[in-house]
Amino acid sequence: MSARGVWTREQIEALGVRTDGVTACRIVYGTSRTKSYELLRSGAVDFKLIKVPGAKNTYVVPVSSILRILDGQDSEP
């Protein structure tokens, strides 16, 4: 991530197949960690969100879902 907090497509793709929910919120919405957890808990996000069973406040997001939003393709295939 750059000094200004703007992620490039290459940096997002370098995350691999998935990332954590806080990182996804920071990429898509530019939110702080606290605000990211608020969004994740309420489910008020535009990307696919997977809650990890048995883990408190642990979320996984497919990187492909983030890229679809940033590319303007809101729907999942």
For each residue, the residues with C-beta under 8 A, 3 or more apart:
1: 5 6 7 11
2: 5 6 7 8
3:
4:
5: 1 2 26 30
6: 1 2
7: 1 2 11 12 26 27
8: 2 11 12
9: 12 13 67 70
10: 13 14
11: 1 7 8 14 15
12: 7 8 9 15 27 63 66 67 70
13: 9 10 63 67
14: 10 11
15: 11 12 18 19 23 63
16: 19 63
17: 62 63 64
18: 15 60 61 62 63
19: 15 16 23 24 27 60 61 63 66
20: 23 24 58 59 60 61
21: 24 25 36 37 40 45 49 58 59 60 61
22: 25 26 33 36 37 40 59
23: 15 19 20 26 27 61
24: 19 20 21 27 28 45 47 49 59 61 65 66
25: 21 22 28 29 31 35 36 39 40 45
26: 5 7 22 23 29 30 31 36
27: 7 12 19 23 24 66 70
28: 24 25 45 46 47 66 69 70
29: 25 26 35 36 39
30: 5 26
31: 25 26 35 36 39
32: 35 36
33: 22 36 37
34: 37 38
35: 25 29 31 32 38 39
36: 21 22 25 26 29 31 32 33 39 40
37: 21 22 33 34 40 41 57
38: 34 35 41 42
39: 25 29 31 35 36 42 44 45
40: 21 22 25 36 37 43 45 49 57 59
41: 37 38 57
42: 38 39
43: 40 49
44: 39
45: 21 24 25 28 39 40 49
46: 28 69 74
47: 24 28 61 62 65 66 68 69
48: 61 62 65 76
49: 21 24 40 43 45 59 60 61
50: 59 60 61 62
51: 58 59
52: 55 58 59 60
53:
54:
55: 52 58
56:
57: 37 40 41
58: 20 21 51 52 55
59: 20 21 22 24 40 49 50 51 52
60: 18 19 20 21 49 50 52
61: 18 19 20 21 23 24 47 48 49 50 65 66
62: 17 18 47 48 50 65 66
63: 12 13 15 16 17 18 19 66 67
64: 17 67 68
65: 24 47 48 61 62 68 69 76
66: 12 19 24 27 28 47 61 62 63 69 70
67: 9 12 13 63 64 70 71
68: 47 64 65 71 73 74 75 76
69: 28 46 47 65 66 72 73 74
70: 9 12 27 28 66 67
71: 67 68
72: 69
73: 68 69
74: 46 68 69
75: 68
76: 48 65 68
77:
